[in-house]
C-alpha cells in the first residue's frame, strides 16, 4: 500500500466515529507509523536536493554537454586497430603472384573498409583463388575469396568481385576479432570456422592445418614487404600453380 492510499483512507474516515479502545488505538498508530515509513522525510529530501545542486555546480561545464558523446567514444575506442606492418606503404607486397597483383588497388580499398591489413586479405585471396573471380569449389565456395553461400543474402551475385570481397572481408574481420587479432588463428577460422580458435591444433582438419601453415608463413613474408617468398614458392609447387594457371585463363 502506498502513502497516498493511506492518506486518502484516513481523510475519508467519518469524524463522528466512536472512540476506539486503547489497544485498538495503539494498533492504529502502529499501522500508521508503518505506512509513513514508505514516505521520504522532508529533511532527507532537502539534503538530496542540496547535494545534487552542489554537484551540478562543481562539475565542469563541458561534462553536461559532452555526455551524449560518451557512448560513441567508447564504441570507437573498443574497435581493434588494423593489423599492419611498420613497413606497409599502402600497397600489397610485391611477392604475390601477378594474378593477385592485378587486384592490388581493390584489395587495399576492401581492406581499409574492414580495418584489415591489405597483405592479410591478399594472402587469403592468394590461397583461396589466386585472383580468379569465377572459381567455385566442390563444397560450394565461390569467387575471389571462396565465400560459402550462407554468407550471402538472397539476390546477391556470389561471384561478383565487390560482393564477394565484401562478404569475405567481413568474415575475415570477424575471425580477427574472434581470435583476438591473431592473424594465423584468424586464417584458420576463415577456413575451418570459428570453433577452430578454441580447439587443439591436432583436432583440426588436415586442410585447415595446411591453410594455417601456408597463411602464416606467406603473410609473415608479406608483412616484411618482401619481393620473393620461399613460403609462397613452396605453396605454388605443392599445387597452387595449377590454381593460378586457371586464374590466368580467366583473365
C-alpha positions in Angstrom: 0.0 0.0 0.0 1.4 3.5 -0.9 1.5 6.5 1.3 -1.1 8.3 -0.9 -3.6 5.5 -0.5 -3.0 5.6 3.3 -3.7 9.3 3.5 -6.9 9.1 1.4 -8.3 6.4 3.7 -7.6 8.5 6.8 -9.2 11.5 5.3 -12.3 9.5 4.3 -12.9 8.3 7.9 -16.1 9.9 9.4 -15.5 12.4 12.2 -18.3 11.0 14.3 -16.7 7.6 14.5 -17.0 6.1 18.0 -13.9 6.3 20.2 -11.6 3.3 20.0 -10.2 1.4 22.9 -6.6 2.0 23.9 -5.5 -1.3 22.4 -7.3 -0.5 19.1 -5.8 3.0 19.0 -2.4 1.6 19.6 -2.7 -0.8 16.8 -3.9 2.1 14.5 -0.9 4.2 15.5 1.3 1.3 14.8 -0.1 0.8 11.3 0.1 4.5 10.6 3.8 4.6 11.6 4.5 1.6 9.4 2.6 3.3 6.5 4.5 6.5 7.0 7.8 4.6 6.7 7.3 4.4 3.0 7.3 8.2 2.7 10.6 10.1 2.2 11.1 12.5 5.2 11.2 16.1 4.1 14.6 16.6 5.8 16.2 13.8 3.7 14.7 15.1 0.5 16.1 18.6 1.3 19.6 17.0 1.8 19.4 15.2 -1.5 18.3 18.4 -3.4 21.2 20.3 -1.8 23.7 17.6 -2.6 22.8 17.4 -6.3 22.7 21.2 -6.5 26.3 21.4 -5.3 27.3 18.5 -7.6 25.9 20.3 -10.6 27.8 23.5 -9.8 31.0 21.7 -9.0 31.3 19.6 -12.2 32.9 21.2 -15.3 30.5 22.8 -17.7 31.8 20.6 -20.6 30.6 17.4 -18.8 26.9 18.0 -19.3 27.2 19.0 -23.0 29.6 16.2 -24.0 27.7 13.4 -22.2 25.8 12.3 -25.3 29.2 11.6 -27.0 30.4 9.2 -24.3 28.7 6.1 -25.9 30.2 7.0 -29.3 33.7 7.5 -27.8 33.5 4.1 -26.0 32.4 2.3 -29.1 35.2 3.8 -31.3 37.9 3.1 -28.7 36.7 -0.5 -28.4 37.3 -1.2 -32.1 40.6 -3.1 -32.6 43.2 -1.2 -34.6 44.1 -2.5 -38.1 46.9 -5.0 -38.0 49.6 -3.5 -40.3 53.3 -3.7 -40.5 55.5 -0.7 -40.0 56.9 -1.0 -43.5 53.5 -1.1 -45.2 53.3 1.5 -47.9 49.7 1.4 -49.0 50.0 -1.4 -51.5 50.2 -5.1 -51.2 53.7 -6.7 -51.0 55.4 -7.4 -54.4 55.8 -11.1 -53.6 52.2 -12.0 -54.6 51.6 -13.6 -58.0 50.6 -11.4 -60.9 47.1 -12.9 -60.8 46.7 -11.4 -57.3 48.7 -8.2 -58.0 46.1 -7.1 -60.6 43.6 -6.8 -57.7 46.0 -4.8 -55.6 44.2 -1.4 -55.5 40.9 -3.1 -54.9 42.4 -5.2 -52.1 43.7 -2.1 -50.4 40.3 -0.5 -50.7 38.4 -3.5 -49.4 40.8 -3.9 -46.5 40.5 -0.3 -45.5 36.7 -0.6 -45.2 37.0 -3.6 -42.8 40.2 -2.3 -40.9 42.3 -5.2 -42.2 45.9 -5.3 -43.4 45.7 -5.5 -47.2 48.5 -8.1 -47.1 46.4 -10.3 -44.9 43.5 -10.0 -47.4 45.8 -10.6 -50.3 47.2 -13.7 -48.6 43.7 -15.1 -48.3 43.0 -14.4 -51.9 46.3 -16.0 -53.0 45.5 -19.2 -51.2 41.7 -19.3 -52.0 41.6 -18.4 -55.7 44.9 -16.9 -56.9 42.8 -14.0 -58.1 40.2 -16.0 -60.1 36.9 -14.3 -59.5 34.8 -17.0 -61.2 36.2 -20.1 -59.4 34.0 -22.4 -57.3 34.8 -25.4 -55.1 33.2 -28.7 -54.7 32.0 -27.6 -51.3 30.2 -24.6 -52.9 32.6 -21.8 -52.0 32.5 -19.0 -54.5 34.7 -16.3 -56.1 37.8 -14.5 -55.2 37.7 -15.3 -51.5 35.9 -18.6 -51.8 33.0 -17.5 -49.7 30.4 -20.1 -48.7 26.8 -19.4 -49.9 25.3 -18.9 -46.4 27.3 -15.7 -46.0 25.3 -14.0 -48.8 21.8 -12.6 -48.7 19.1 -13.5 -51.2 19.6 -11.9 -54.6 23.3 -11.3 -54.3 25.6 -12.5 -57.1 28.2 -14.5 -55.2 30.9 -14.3 -57.8 30.6 -10.5 -58.2 34.0 -9.3 -57.1 32.7 -6.4 -55.0 30.0 -8.6 -53.3 32.4 -11.5 -52.8 35.1 -9.2 -51.3 32.6 -7.5 -49.0 31.4 -10.8 -47.6 34.8 -12.4 -47.5 36.5 -9.4 -45.8 33.6 -9.1 -43.4 34.0 -12.7 -42.3 37.8 -12.4 -42.1 37.4 -9.3 -39.9 35.0 -11.3 -37.6 37.7 -14.0 -37.4 40.4 -11.5 -36.5 38.2 -10.1 -33.7 37.2 -13.6 -32.5 40.9 -14.7 -32.5 41.9 -11.6 -30.5 43.8 -10.2 -33.5 45.9 -13.4 -34.0 46.2 -13.4 -37.8 47.2 -17.1 -38.0 44.3 -18.2 -36.0 42.0 -15.8 -37.9 43.0 -17.5 -41.2 42.4 -20.9 -39.6 39.0 -19.6 -38.5 38.3 -18.4 -42.1 39.0 -21.9 -43.4 37.6 -24.1 -40.7 35.1 -22.0 -38.8 35.2 -20.1 -35.5 35.2 -23.2 -33.3 38.8 -23.8 -34.5 40.1 -21.0 -32.4 39.3 -22.9 -29.1 40.3 -26.3 -30.3 43.7 -28.1 -30.1 45.7 -27.9 -33.4 45.8 -31.7 -33.6 42.0 -31.8 -33.8 41.9 -29.6 -36.9 41.2 -31.0 -40.4 44.3 -31.5 -42.5 43.2 -28.8 -44.9 42.9 -26.3 -42.1 46.3 -27.3 -40.7 47.9 -26.7 -44.1 46.0 -23.4 -44.5 47.3 -22.3 -41.1 50.9 -23.1 -42.1 50.7 -21.6 -45.6 48.8 -18.5 -44.5 51.1 -17.8 -41.5 54.3 -18.0 -43.5 53.2 -16.2 -46.6 51.6 -13.4 -44.6 54.8 -13.2 -42.5 56.8 -12.6 -45.6 54.3 -10.1 -46.9 54.4 -8.0 -43.8 58.1 -7.6 -44.4 57.2 -6.3 -47.9 59.5 -8.9 -49.5 59.8 -9.3 -53.2 60.2 -13.1 -53.0 58.7 -15.6 -50.6 60.1 -19.1 -50.2 56.8 -20.0 -48.5 54.8 -18.8 -51.5 57.0 -20.8 -53.8 56.5 -23.9 -51.7 52.8 -23.4 -51.9 52.9 -23.0 -55.7 55.0 -26.2 -56.0 52.5 -28.0 -53.8 49.6 -27.4 -56.2 49.0 -23.7 -56.1 50.5 -23.1 -59.5 47.6 -25.1 -61.1 45.1 -22.7 -59.4 47.0 -19.7 -60.7 47.1 -21.2 -64.3 43.3 -21.4 -64.2 43.2 -17.8 -63.0 45.3 -16.7 -65.9 43.0 -18.3 -68.4 40.0 -16.4 -66.9 41.6 -13.0 -67.2 
